[in-house]
């Protein structure tokens, strides 16, 4: 893929290095020359020092043929502005931005811009570790809005159908490992002793799930 | 026809525009992060409603009553912010007309309908045009 990374701070330089190591063609842009020095010696992409809102700079980065643009500068407004420019003026198919302030994130997401708020994500992750340590999260989706959790079937659930656990919009059973074999559950499937469950839970429903599983 | 105009950025241009519009009988709300600027403005023209806050946040724009605005004038000194605010205005508030200031002439290409902006004014270019005209006619 042709990827443009705008903002070469800690996140941007790491992202650009990872993409370059995977063999993608990367252009890293930063207004400061020193920031570009954060890129590793193995970075094979293009380093561009300049203002990413300057058309010449975006052309130099190859915006006309870009498959993706990630903007992770320390300005939320600049990141949002770049995403909308890449989307509406250059039809860049994949867009990702980092925002510190989550309050506008929904607007950007509605426009199809993958919006990551470390503030939101970090807070919800830390909350879950503190409050629900036994529900060890295997994977978080979005900004931690949905967590995928693995656990041994609690006693109270044995003999009950999967529908007992599944609550629309809150929790769903993704898979059951039974006698060493993983199964996607069917309607009416009954939990058995020694089952191992993988469930997806909305963060907002974590307390309810904890209660449900303590049966 | 009376219009409701929201102005983001109450500096020199914003305050002057607000006073011109109110004197023509329009309803005006001015948003600025700096409360001193707004205090001075409302002491001069009490009929202007003022909103202290970050104009690039939905919450502030909502407080200003942007969903009822006929026109939004975005006059902050940062182009990226102006583009970001225009995006919020068009997508969340469906403002019929969005006008913005362009601060850096290199950024003028960003300000058009594709970024949700109906009219953009490049102050440096306007100034230079006027000076060139004056030089030519001198």
Interface residues (C-beta under 8 A of the other chain):
Chain A: X51 X53 X54 X55 X75 X76 X77 X78 X80 X81 X82 X84 X85 X88 X89 X101 X103 X104 X107 X110 X111
Chain B: X56 X57 X58 X59 X78 X79 X80 X81 X83 X84 X85 X87 X88 X91 X92 X104 X106 X107 X109 X110 X114 X115 X116
